[in-house]
Amino acid sequence: MSVLPPDLPRLQTLITYLRGELGRAEQALAAAEEREAATVRQQPAPESQAWLVERGIGAGRLPARLHTGDCWDARKRCVPAAAEQVRRLLA
């Protein structure tokens, strides 16, 4: 059972109304996306970590390598490291 009217004039009126509502919804969406983009542009880029520790593969996941924060070879297994942790690993 349809909730739409069966006659042509009311269907045309409904279509006209829905097109107007769709236009207003699209405008609201565009405005919200622009506000979101402006907010993202205003936020500073996250500061990169000075040091990264790359963990090994396996159950223990011991530290395998030490990388500088801007290293080109940093992988998915890298986690940020504090200066004290870096000193302990190098000792």
Helices and strands as residue ranges (DSSP letters): H 8-42, E 51-55, E 63-68, E 78-81, H 83-90
